[in-house]
Amino acid sequence: MDKLKETRLKYLLSMKQISQLLKISPAYYCQIENNKRTLSYKLALKIAGIFNLKPDDLFYDDIKKLDL
């Protein structure tokens, strides 16, 4: 989730701040950002909304790598 991390850092937000906005634990968010957990579409929408983006703007490249 390189794009997600880059975007978070661009907005000067910590993992803890993002997790608080999403109402999830910092550990859970960290696992998402480090590709250790899968992401639901609902959560992808919430994350993208924080940055005023569409989910594809953040996650398309990662999905494309899966070669589904």
PyMOL commands that set and color helices and strands:
alter all, ss='L'
color gray80, all
select helices_A, chain A and resi 2-10+15-22+26-33+41-50+55-65
alter helices_A, ss='H'
color red, helices_A
deselect
rebuild
show_as cartoon
